Amino acid sequence: MLVPQEPGRENTRSRFATPRRQRYIIRMSTLLISHPACLDHQTPPGHPERPDRMRAVEQALEDERFHILAREQAPMATEELITLVHPLEYFQEIRNASPSEGMVRIDADTTMSPGSFEAALRGAGGACLAVDEVMNQKASNAFVATRPPGHHAETAKPMGFCFFNNAAIAARYAQKRYGAERAAIVDFDVHHGNGSQDIFWFDKSVLYSSTHEMPLYPGTGSLTERGEHNTIVNAPLRAGDGGDQFRDAFETVILPRLRDFRPDILIISAGFDAHTRDPLANLNLLEADYTWVTQKLMDVANDSAQGRVVSILEGGYDLQGLARSAAAHVTALMRG
């Protein structure tokens, strides 16, 4: 069966990931999924994708207003789950590249430490657990706060801090395990999710849509990139754009396509690096913009998908901007 593995260890270093701290029996609003192993993915000094990102989100979500969240630890994804979207040979290459000590460089931006492989498996496993919980109506929606991120990982290529594409795995898992006919991935990270686009380019059953700054890494995401079945929807923004332009892109381009597509589950690639404080880009979003877009996406899910939303952390590299934006996003998810 396509099920995530049970957590292989318990770790009390992080209050954020205390196992089964709050069990839930009746349907809850929002489930928070993470794991302390995600702190063990080490990157070189000065690297923007660093463990402090997790700590910033952890601290923000320990505020009193989040105490009602149901919380679960992310299991490790199995080989079978990873190979829903990545070839077996690719999975084996990433596993075999994992060092026993020190760090190895995978590409110009992406490195592995001894804890990186488990952290990546926890991210994919957490995404699939979130799908389980929303499809089985144990949670209305879920936020998966793990690292490393995933949306730059192509079918057989790691890049941009990413090893496995968690959002793509979650979408395909919902289809294979639960028979979801149509899955939608909405990506508001400031960098285009080239990996998600690559994986679903020829797939008419998955709609991938993205707002992102352009030109910017990775260089993909133009309006003309539409996929084999017109299920790729890009709405690029320009450096200096802010909330007005972001909201207009959603209102005029992305939301109409989502409503027409009528997904059975909605996956969010929730990157918060379009925030005005972020050092890696030049957009000017604020927390209110993330609240707004989350509410709009939940409206779509409520209309066609019984409210089923799985949100997965991607980028966000200014710690204050990340913490505040994630808190705004989760607050909106909790409102249902």
KOLDRENBA-131216 format. One record per residue (C-alpha): residue number from 1; residue in one letter; x, y, z. Coordinates in steps of 0.25 Angstrom, whole numbers, padded with zeros to 4 digits, always signed. Layout:
N
rec i->NUM, aa->A, xx->X, yy->Y, zz->Z $
...
//
This chain:
336
rec i->1, aa->M, xx->+0000, yy->+0000, zz->+0000 $
rec i->2, aa->L, xx->+0004, yy->+0014, zz->-0003 $
rec i->3, aa->V, xx->+0006, yy->+0019, zz->+0012 $
rec i->4, aa->P, xx->+0017, yy->+0027, zz->+0019 $
rec i->5, aa->Q, xx->+0026, yy->+0020, zz->+0028 $
rec i->6, aa->E, xx->+0024, yy->+0022, zz->+0043 $
rec i->7, aa->P, xx->+0034, yy->+0032, zz->+0049 $
rec i->8, aa->G, xx->+0047, yy->+0024, zz->+0052 $
rec i->9, aa->R, xx->+0051, yy->+0032, zz->+0064 $
rec i->10, aa->E, xx->+0046, yy->+0042, zz->+0074 $
rec i->11, aa->N, xx->+0053, yy->+0055, zz->+0077 $
rec i->12, aa->T, xx->+0049, yy->+0065, zz->+0087 $
rec i->13, aa->R, xx->+0059, yy->+0076, zz->+0083 $
rec i->14, aa->S, xx->+0047, yy->+0084, zz->+0077 $
rec i->15, aa->R, xx->+0034, yy->+0087, zz->+0083 $
rec i->16, aa->F, xx->+0028, yy->+0089, zz->+0070 $
rec i->17, aa->A, xx->+0029, yy->+0074, zz->+0066 $
rec i->18, aa->T, xx->+0025, yy->+0068, zz->+0079 $
rec i->19, aa->P, xx->+0019, yy->+0055, zz->+0075 $
rec i->20, aa->R, xx->+0003, yy->+0054, zz->+0077 $
rec i->21, aa->R, xx->+0004, yy->+0066, zz->+0086 $
rec i->22, aa->Q, xx->-0011, yy->+0068, zz->+0083 $
rec i->23, aa->R, xx->-0018, yy->+0056, zz->+0077 $
rec i->24, aa->Y, xx->-0031, yy->+0059, zz->+0069 $
rec i->25, aa->I, xx->-0043, yy->+0050, zz->+0068 $
rec i->26, aa->I, xx->-0053, yy->+0059, zz->+0062 $
rec i->27, aa->R, xx->-0051, yy->+0067, zz->+0049 $
rec i->28, aa->M, xx->-0042, yy->+0078, zz->+0052 $
rec i->29, aa->S, xx->-0039, yy->+0091, zz->+0045 $
rec i->30, aa->T, xx->-0024, yy->+0090, zz->+0042 $
rec i->31, aa->L, xx->-0014, yy->+0080, zz->+0044 $
rec i->32, aa->L, xx->+0001, yy->+0084, zz->+0046 $
rec i->33, aa->I, xx->+0011, yy->+0074, zz->+0041 $
rec i->34, aa->S, xx->+0026, yy->+0075, zz->+0044 $
rec i->35, aa->H, xx->+0038, yy->+0067, zz->+0049 $
rec i->36, aa->P, xx->+0051, yy->+0071, zz->+0057 $
rec i->37, aa->A, xx->+0059, yy->+0063, zz->+0047 $
rec i->38, aa->C, xx->+0057, yy->+0075, zz->+0037 $
rec i->39, aa->L, xx->+0067, yy->+0083, zz->+0046 $
rec i->40, aa->D, xx->+0078, yy->+0073, zz->+0043 $
rec i->41, aa->H, xx->+0079, yy->+0077, zz->+0028 $
rec i->42, aa->Q, xx->+0091, yy->+0086, zz->+0029 $
rec i->43, aa->T, xx->+0095, yy->+0096, zz->+0019 $
rec i->44, aa->P, xx->+0108, yy->+0104, zz->+0017 $
rec i->45, aa->P, xx->+0110, yy->+0116, zz->+0026 $
rec i->46, aa->G, xx->+0103, yy->+0128, zz->+0020 $
rec i->47, aa->H, xx->+0093, yy->+0119, zz->+0012 $
rec i->48, aa->P, xx->+0079, yy->+0125, zz->+0012 $
rec i->49, aa->E, xx->+0072, yy->+0111, zz->+0013 $
rec i->50, aa->R, xx->+0077, yy->+0109, zz->+0027 $
rec i->51, aa->P, xx->+0071, yy->+0102, zz->+0040 $
rec i->52, aa->D, xx->+0067, yy->+0115, zz->+0046 $
rec i->53, aa->R, xx->+0056, yy->+0116, zz->+0036 $
rec i->54, aa->M, xx->+0049, yy->+0104, zz->+0043 $
rec i->55, aa->R, xx->+0052, yy->+0110, zz->+0057 $
rec i->56, aa->A, xx->+0046, yy->+0123, zz->+0052 $
rec i->57, aa->V, xx->+0033, yy->+0116, zz->+0048 $
rec i->58, aa->E, xx->+0033, yy->+0108, zz->+0060 $
rec i->59, aa->Q, xx->+0033, yy->+0120, zz->+0069 $
rec i->60, aa->A, xx->+0023, yy->+0127, zz->+0061 $
rec i->61, aa->L, xx->+0013, yy->+0115, zz->+0062 $
rec i->62, aa->E, xx->+0015, yy->+0114, zz->+0077 $
rec i->63, aa->D, xx->+0007, yy->+0127, zz->+0079 $
rec i->64, aa->E, xx->-0005, yy->+0124, zz->+0088 $
rec i->65, aa->R, xx->-0015, yy->+0126, zz->+0076 $
rec i->66, aa->F, xx->-0009, yy->+0113, zz->+0070 $
rec i->67, aa->H, xx->-0010, yy->+0104, zz->+0082 $
rec i->68, aa->I, xx->-0023, yy->+0098, zz->+0077 $
rec i->69, aa->L, xx->-0015, yy->+0093, zz->+0064 $
rec i->70, aa->A, xx->-0015, yy->+0078, zz->+0063 $
rec i->71, aa->R, xx->+0000, yy->+0074, zz->+0062 $
rec i->72, aa->E, xx->+0007, yy->+0062, zz->+0056 $
rec i->73, aa->Q, xx->+0021, yy->+0057, zz->+0053 $
rec i->74, aa->A, xx->+0024, yy->+0055, zz->+0038 $
rec i->75, aa->P, xx->+0027, yy->+0040, zz->+0035 $
rec i->76, aa->M, xx->+0038, yy->+0037, zz->+0025 $
rec i->77, aa->A, xx->+0033, yy->+0035, zz->+0011 $
rec i->78, aa->T, xx->+0036, yy->+0021, zz->+0005 $
rec i->79, aa->E, xx->+0043, yy->+0018, zz->-0008 $
rec i->80, aa->E, xx->+0029, yy->+0015, zz->-0014 $
rec i->81, aa->L, xx->+0024, yy->+0029, zz->-0010 $
rec i->82, aa->I, xx->+0036, yy->+0036, zz->-0016 $
rec i->83, aa->T, xx->+0035, yy->+0028, zz->-0029 $
rec i->84, aa->L, xx->+0021, yy->+0033, zz->-0031 $
rec i->85, aa->V, xx->+0028, yy->+0045, zz->-0038 $
rec i->86, aa->H, xx->+0043, yy->+0042, zz->-0038 $
rec i->87, aa->P, xx->+0050, yy->+0030, zz->-0045 $
rec i->88, aa->L, xx->+0055, yy->+0019, zz->-0036 $
rec i->89, aa->E, xx->+0069, yy->+0022, zz->-0042 $
rec i->90, aa->Y, xx->+0068, yy->+0037, zz->-0037 $
rec i->91, aa->F, xx->+0064, yy->+0033, zz->-0023 $
rec i->92, aa->Q, xx->+0075, yy->+0023, zz->-0022 $
rec i->93, aa->E, xx->+0085, yy->+0034, zz->-0027 $
rec i->94, aa->I, xx->+0080, yy->+0044, zz->-0016 $
rec i->95, aa->R, xx->+0081, yy->+0033, zz->-0006 $
rec i->96, aa->N, xx->+0095, yy->+0029, zz->-0010 $
rec i->97, aa->A, xx->+0100, yy->+0043, zz->-0010 $
rec i->98, aa->S, xx->+0097, yy->+0045, zz->+0005 $
rec i->99, aa->P, xx->+0110, yy->+0047, zz->+0012 $
rec i->100, aa->S, xx->+0113, yy->+0040, zz->+0025 $
rec i->101, aa->E, xx->+0120, yy->+0053, zz->+0030 $
rec i->102, aa->G, xx->+0123, yy->+0067, zz->+0025 $
rec i->103, aa->M, xx->+0115, yy->+0073, zz->+0013 $
rec i->104, aa->V, xx->+0115, yy->+0069, zz->-0002 $
rec i->105, aa->R, xx->+0110, yy->+0079, zz->-0013 $
rec i->106, aa->I, xx->+0099, yy->+0074, zz->-0022 $
rec i->107, aa->D, xx->+0098, yy->+0086, zz->-0031 $
rec i->108, aa->A, xx->+0103, yy->+0101, zz->-0030 $
rec i->109, aa->D, xx->+0092, yy->+0104, zz->-0019 $
rec i->110, aa->T, xx->+0089, yy->+0090, zz->-0013 $
rec i->111, aa->T, xx->+0097, yy->+0082, zz->-0003 $
rec i->112, aa->M, xx->+0095, yy->+0070, zz->+0005 $
rec i->113, aa->S, xx->+0099, yy->+0067, zz->+0020 $
rec i->114, aa->P, xx->+0097, yy->+0054, zz->+0027 $
rec i->115, aa->G, xx->+0083, yy->+0058, zz->+0032 $
rec i->116, aa->S, xx->+0079, yy->+0063, zz->+0018 $
rec i->117, aa->F, xx->+0073, yy->+0050, zz->+0012 $
rec i->118, aa->E, xx->+0064, yy->+0048, zz->+0024 $
rec i->119, aa->A, xx->+0059, yy->+0062, zz->+0025 $
rec i->120, aa->A, xx->+0056, yy->+0061, zz->+0010 $
rec i->121, aa->L, xx->+0048, yy->+0048, zz->+0013 $
rec i->122, aa->R, xx->+0041, yy->+0054, zz->+0024 $
rec i->123, aa->G, xx->+0036, yy->+0066, zz->+0015 $
rec i->124, aa->A, xx->+0030, yy->+0056, zz->+0005 $
rec i->125, aa->G, xx->+0025, yy->+0047, zz->+0016 $
rec i->126, aa->G, xx->+0018, yy->+0059, zz->+0023 $
rec i->127, aa->A, xx->+0012, yy->+0063, zz->+0010 $
rec i->128, aa->C, xx->+0006, yy->+0050, zz->+0008 $
rec i->129, aa->L, xx->+0001, yy->+0049, zz->+0022 $
rec i->130, aa->A, xx->-0006, yy->+0062, zz->+0020 $
rec i->131, aa->V, xx->-0013, yy->+0056, zz->+0008 $
rec i->132, aa->D, xx->-0017, yy->+0044, zz->+0017 $
rec i->133, aa->E, xx->-0023, yy->+0053, zz->+0027 $
rec i->134, aa->V, xx->-0031, yy->+0063, zz->+0018 $
rec i->135, aa->M, xx->-0036, yy->+0052, zz->+0009 $
rec i->136, aa->N, xx->-0041, yy->+0043, zz->+0021 $
rec i->137, aa->Q, xx->-0047, yy->+0056, zz->+0027 $
rec i->138, aa->K, xx->-0039, yy->+0056, zz->+0040 $
rec i->139, aa->A, xx->-0035, yy->+0070, zz->+0037 $
rec i->140, aa->S, xx->-0041, yy->+0081, zz->+0028 $
rec i->141, aa->N, xx->-0027, yy->+0085, zz->+0023 $
rec i->142, aa->A, xx->-0012, yy->+0084, zz->+0027 $
rec i->143, aa->F, xx->+0001, yy->+0091, zz->+0027 $
rec i->144, aa->V, xx->+0013, yy->+0083, zz->+0025 $
rec i->145, aa->A, xx->+0025, yy->+0091, zz->+0031 $
rec i->146, aa->T, xx->+0037, yy->+0084, zz->+0027 $
rec i->147, aa->R, xx->+0050, yy->+0086, zz->+0019 $
rec i->148, aa->P, xx->+0057, yy->+0085, zz->+0010 $
rec i->149, aa->P, xx->+0047, yy->+0091, zz->+0000 $
rec i->150, aa->G, xx->+0043, yy->+0083, zz->-0012 $
rec i->151, aa->H, xx->+0037, yy->+0091, zz->-0024 $
rec i->152, aa->H, xx->+0050, yy->+0092, zz->-0032 $
rec i->153, aa->A, xx->+0052, yy->+0077, zz->-0032 $
rec i->154, aa->E, xx->+0050, yy->+0073, zz->-0046 $
rec i->155, aa->T, xx->+0046, yy->+0058, zz->-0050 $
rec i->156, aa->A, xx->+0061, yy->+0054, zz->-0050 $
rec i->157, aa->K, xx->+0068, yy->+0066, zz->-0045 $
rec i->158, aa->P, xx->+0071, yy->+0073, zz->-0032 $
rec i->159, aa->M, xx->+0073, yy->+0088, zz->-0032 $
rec i->160, aa->G, xx->+0070, yy->+0101, zz->-0025 $
rec i->161, aa->F, xx->+0071, yy->+0095, zz->-0010 $
rec i->162, aa->C, xx->+0062, yy->+0083, zz->-0014 $
rec i->163, aa->F, xx->+0063, yy->+0068, zz->-0015 $
rec i->164, aa->F, xx->+0049, yy->+0062, zz->-0016 $
rec i->165, aa->N, xx->+0037, yy->+0070, zz->-0021 $
rec i->166, aa->N, xx->+0027, yy->+0069, zz->-0009 $
rec i->167, aa->A, xx->+0015, yy->+0076, zz->-0015 $
rec i->168, aa->A, xx->+0016, yy->+0067, zz->-0027 $
rec i->169, aa->I, xx->+0017, yy->+0055, zz->-0019 $
rec i->170, aa->A, xx->+0005, yy->+0059, zz->-0011 $
rec i->171, aa->A, xx->-0003, yy->+0062, zz->-0023 $
rec i->172, aa->R, xx->+0000, yy->+0049, zz->-0030 $
rec i->173, aa->Y, xx->-0002, yy->+0041, zz->-0016 $
rec i->174, aa->A, xx->-0016, yy->+0047, zz->-0015 $
rec i->175, aa->Q, xx->-0019, yy->+0042, zz->-0029 $
rec i->176, aa->K, xx->-0013, yy->+0028, zz->-0027 $
rec i->177, aa->R, xx->-0018, yy->+0025, zz->-0013 $
rec i->178, aa->Y, xx->-0031, yy->+0032, zz->-0013 $
rec i->179, aa->G, xx->-0035, yy->+0033, zz->-0027 $
rec i->180, aa->A, xx->-0035, yy->+0048, zz->-0028 $
rec i->181, aa->E, xx->-0038, yy->+0051, zz->-0043 $
rec i->182, aa->R, xx->-0033, yy->+0065, zz->-0043 $
rec i->183, aa->A, xx->-0022, yy->+0071, zz->-0034 $
rec i->184, aa->A, xx->-0018, yy->+0086, zz->-0034 $
rec i->185, aa->I, xx->-0004, yy->+0091, zz->-0029 $
rec i->186, aa->V, xx->-0004, yy->+0106, zz->-0027 $
rec i->187, aa->D, xx->+0010, yy->+0112, zz->-0025 $
rec i->188, aa->F, xx->+0012, yy->+0126, zz->-0019 $
rec i->189, aa->D, xx->+0027, yy->+0125, zz->-0016 $
rec i->190, aa->V, xx->+0035, yy->+0136, zz->-0022 $
rec i->191, aa->H, xx->+0043, yy->+0126, zz->-0031 $
rec i->192, aa->H, xx->+0036, yy->+0119, zz->-0042 $
rec i->193, aa->G, xx->+0033, yy->+0104, zz->-0038 $
rec i->194, aa->N, xx->+0040, yy->+0098, zz->-0050 $
rec i->195, aa->G, xx->+0041, yy->+0085, zz->-0044 $
rec i->196, aa->S, xx->+0025, yy->+0084, zz->-0043 $
rec i->197, aa->Q, xx->+0024, yy->+0089, zz->-0057 $
rec i->198, aa->D, xx->+0033, yy->+0079, zz->-0062 $
rec i->199, aa->I, xx->+0027, yy->+0067, zz->-0055 $
rec i->200, aa->F, xx->+0012, yy->+0071, zz->-0060 $
rec i->201, aa->W, xx->+0015, yy->+0077, zz->-0073 $
rec i->202, aa->F, xx->+0008, yy->+0065, zz->-0081 $
rec i->203, aa->D, xx->-0002, yy->+0062, zz->-0070 $
rec i->204, aa->K, xx->-0016, yy->+0068, zz->-0073 $
rec i->205, aa->S, xx->-0021, yy->+0063, zz->-0059 $
rec i->206, aa->V, xx->-0012, yy->+0073, zz->-0051 $
rec i->207, aa->L, xx->-0013, yy->+0088, zz->-0052 $
rec i->208, aa->Y, xx->+0000, yy->+0095, zz->-0048 $
rec i->209, aa->S, xx->-0002, yy->+0110, zz->-0046 $
rec i->210, aa->S, xx->+0009, yy->+0120, zz->-0041 $
rec i->211, aa->T, xx->+0011, yy->+0134, zz->-0038 $
rec i->212, aa->H, xx->+0026, yy->+0138, zz->-0038 $
rec i->213, aa->E, xx->+0036, yy->+0149, zz->-0041 $
rec i->214, aa->M, xx->+0042, yy->+0149, zz->-0055 $
rec i->215, aa->P, xx->+0053, yy->+0150, zz->-0059 $
rec i->216, aa->L, xx->+0058, yy->+0142, zz->-0047 $
rec i->217, aa->Y, xx->+0064, yy->+0128, zz->-0044 $
rec i->218, aa->P, xx->+0061, yy->+0118, zz->-0050 $
rec i->219, aa->G, xx->+0058, yy->+0125, zz->-0062 $
rec i->220, aa->T, xx->+0045, yy->+0118, zz->-0066 $
rec i->221, aa->G, xx->+0030, yy->+0122, zz->-0064 $
rec i->222, aa->S, xx->+0027, yy->+0131, zz->-0076 $
rec i->223, aa->L, xx->+0012, yy->+0133, zz->-0080 $
rec i->224, aa->T, xx->+0015, yy->+0124, zz->-0093 $
rec i->225, aa->E, xx->+0018, yy->+0112, zz->-0084 $
rec i->226, aa->R, xx->+0005, yy->+0105, zz->-0084 $
rec i->227, aa->G, xx->+0007, yy->+0090, zz->-0084 $
rec i->228, aa->E, xx->+0003, yy->+0079, zz->-0094 $
rec i->229, aa->H, xx->-0012, yy->+0081, zz->-0089 $
rec i->230, aa->N, xx->-0012, yy->+0095, zz->-0086 $
rec i->231, aa->T, xx->-0011, yy->+0091, zz->-0071 $
rec i->232, aa->I, xx->+0001, yy->+0100, zz->-0068 $
rec i->233, aa->V, xx->-0003, yy->+0114, zz->-0063 $
rec i->234, aa->N, xx->+0008, yy->+0124, zz->-0061 $
rec i->235, aa->A, xx->+0005, yy->+0139, zz->-0056 $
rec i->236, aa->P, xx->+0019, yy->+0145, zz->-0055 $
rec i->237, aa->L, xx->+0021, yy->+0158, zz->-0048 $
rec i->238, aa->R, xx->+0032, yy->+0168, zz->-0049 $
rec i->239, aa->A, xx->+0042, yy->+0173, zz->-0039 $
rec i->240, aa->G, xx->+0036, yy->+0184, zz->-0030 $
rec i->241, aa->D, xx->+0021, yy->+0178, zz->-0032 $
rec i->242, aa->G, xx->+0014, yy->+0177, zz->-0019 $
rec i->243, aa->G, xx->+0000, yy->+0173, zz->-0013 $
rec i->244, aa->D, xx->-0008, yy->+0180, zz->-0024 $
rec i->245, aa->Q, xx->-0001, yy->+0173, zz->-0035 $
rec i->246, aa->F, xx->-0001, yy->+0160, zz->-0028 $
rec i->247, aa->R, xx->-0016, yy->+0160, zz->-0025 $
rec i->248, aa->D, xx->-0019, yy->+0164, zz->-0039 $
rec i->249, aa->A, xx->-0011, yy->+0152, zz->-0045 $
rec i->250, aa->F, xx->-0019, yy->+0143, zz->-0036 $
rec i->251, aa->E, xx->-0033, yy->+0150, zz->-0039 $
rec i->252, aa->T, xx->-0031, yy->+0150, zz->-0054 $
rec i->253, aa->V, xx->-0022, yy->+0138, zz->-0058 $
rec i->254, aa->I, xx->-0021, yy->+0128, zz->-0047 $
rec i->255, aa->L, xx->-0034, yy->+0127, zz->-0039 $
rec i->256, aa->P, xx->-0043, yy->+0127, zz->-0052 $
rec i->257, aa->R, xx->-0035, yy->+0115, zz->-0057 $
rec i->258, aa->L, xx->-0036, yy->+0108, zz->-0044 $
rec i->259, aa->R, xx->-0051, yy->+0110, zz->-0043 $
rec i->260, aa->D, xx->-0052, yy->+0104, zz->-0057 $
rec i->261, aa->F, xx->-0043, yy->+0092, zz->-0054 $
rec i->262, aa->R, xx->-0051, yy->+0089, zz->-0041 $
rec i->263, aa->P, xx->-0040, yy->+0081, zz->-0034 $
rec i->264, aa->D, xx->-0043, yy->+0070, zz->-0024 $
rec i->265, aa->I, xx->-0031, yy->+0074, zz->-0016 $
rec i->266, aa->L, xx->-0023, yy->+0087, zz->-0015 $
rec i->267, aa->I, xx->-0008, yy->+0086, zz->-0012 $
rec i->268, aa->I, xx->-0001, yy->+0100, zz->-0009 $
rec i->269, aa->S, xx->+0014, yy->+0102, zz->-0011 $
rec i->270, aa->A, xx->+0014, yy->+0112, zz->+0000 $
rec i->271, aa->G, xx->+0027, yy->+0120, zz->-0002 $
rec i->272, aa->F, xx->+0028, yy->+0133, zz->+0006 $
rec i->273, aa->D, xx->+0040, yy->+0139, zz->-0001 $
rec i->274, aa->A, xx->+0031, yy->+0149, zz->-0009 $
rec i->275, aa->H, xx->+0030, yy->+0157, zz->+0004 $
rec i->276, aa->T, xx->+0036, yy->+0171, zz->+0004 $
rec i->277, aa->R, xx->+0047, yy->+0167, zz->+0014 $
rec i->278, aa->D, xx->+0052, yy->+0155, zz->+0006 $
rec i->279, aa->P, xx->+0067, yy->+0156, zz->+0002 $
rec i->280, aa->L, xx->+0066, yy->+0147, zz->-0010 $
rec i->281, aa->A, xx->+0056, yy->+0155, zz->-0019 $
rec i->282, aa->N, xx->+0049, yy->+0168, zz->-0021 $
rec i->283, aa->L, xx->+0034, yy->+0167, zz->-0019 $
rec i->284, aa->N, xx->+0027, yy->+0174, zz->-0008 $
rec i->285, aa->L, xx->+0016, yy->+0165, zz->-0002 $
rec i->286, aa->L, xx->+0012, yy->+0167, zz->+0012 $
rec i->287, aa->E, xx->+0005, yy->+0157, zz->+0022 $
rec i->288, aa->A, xx->-0009, yy->+0162, zz->+0018 $
rec i->289, aa->D, xx->-0006, yy->+0158, zz->+0004 $
rec i->290, aa->Y, xx->-0004, yy->+0143, zz->+0009 $
rec i->291, aa->T, xx->-0016, yy->+0144, zz->+0017 $
rec i->292, aa->W, xx->-0024, yy->+0149, zz->+0005 $
rec i->293, aa->V, xx->-0019, yy->+0138, zz->-0005 $
rec i->294, aa->T, xx->-0021, yy->+0127, zz->+0005 $
rec i->295, aa->Q, xx->-0035, yy->+0131, zz->+0007 $
rec i->296, aa->K, xx->-0037, yy->+0131, zz->-0008 $
rec i->297, aa->L, xx->-0031, yy->+0118, zz->-0010 $
rec i->298, aa->M, xx->-0040, yy->+0112, zz->+0001 $
rec i->299, aa->D, xx->-0052, yy->+0117, zz->-0006 $
rec i->300, aa->V, xx->-0048, yy->+0109, zz->-0018 $
rec i->301, aa->A, xx->-0046, yy->+0097, zz->-0010 $
rec i->302, aa->N, xx->-0059, yy->+0099, zz->-0002 $
rec i->303, aa->D, xx->-0066, yy->+0099, zz->-0016 $
rec i->304, aa->S, xx->-0061, yy->+0087, zz->-0023 $
rec i->305, aa->A, xx->-0052, yy->+0079, zz->-0013 $
rec i->306, aa->Q, xx->-0060, yy->+0079, zz->+0000 $
rec i->307, aa->G, xx->-0050, yy->+0089, zz->+0006 $
rec i->308, aa->R, xx->-0038, yy->+0079, zz->+0004 $
rec i->309, aa->V, xx->-0025, yy->+0088, zz->+0004 $
rec i->310, aa->V, xx->-0011, yy->+0083, zz->+0007 $
rec i->311, aa->S, xx->-0001, yy->+0094, zz->+0008 $
rec i->312, aa->I, xx->+0014, yy->+0091, zz->+0008 $
rec i->313, aa->L, xx->+0025, yy->+0100, zz->+0012 $
rec i->314, aa->E, xx->+0035, yy->+0105, zz->+0001 $
rec i->315, aa->G, xx->+0043, yy->+0117, zz->+0001 $
rec i->316, aa->G, xx->+0044, yy->+0129, zz->+0010 $
rec i->317, aa->Y, xx->+0058, yy->+0134, zz->+0015 $
rec i->318, aa->D, xx->+0056, yy->+0146, zz->+0023 $
rec i->319, aa->L, xx->+0053, yy->+0140, zz->+0037 $
rec i->320, aa->Q, xx->+0044, yy->+0151, zz->+0041 $
rec i->321, aa->G, xx->+0036, yy->+0152, zz->+0028 $
rec i->322, aa->L, xx->+0035, yy->+0136, zz->+0028 $
rec i->323, aa->A, xx->+0030, yy->+0135, zz->+0042 $
rec i->324, aa->R, xx->+0020, yy->+0146, zz->+0041 $
rec i->325, aa->S, xx->+0015, yy->+0141, zz->+0027 $
rec i->326, aa->A, xx->+0014, yy->+0127, zz->+0031 $
rec i->327, aa->A, xx->+0006, yy->+0131, zz->+0043 $
rec i->328, aa->A, xx->-0004, yy->+0139, zz->+0035 $
rec i->329, aa->H, xx->-0005, yy->+0127, zz->+0025 $
rec i->330, aa->V, xx->-0008, yy->+0117, zz->+0036 $
rec i->331, aa->T, xx->-0018, yy->+0127, zz->+0043 $
rec i->332, aa->A, xx->-0025, yy->+0127, zz->+0030 $
rec i->333, aa->L, xx->-0025, yy->+0112, zz->+0028 $
rec i->334, aa->M, xx->-0031, yy->+0111, zz->+0042 $
rec i->335, aa->R, xx->-0043, yy->+0120, zz->+0039 $
rec i->336, aa->G, xx->-0047, yy->+0109, zz->+0028 $
//
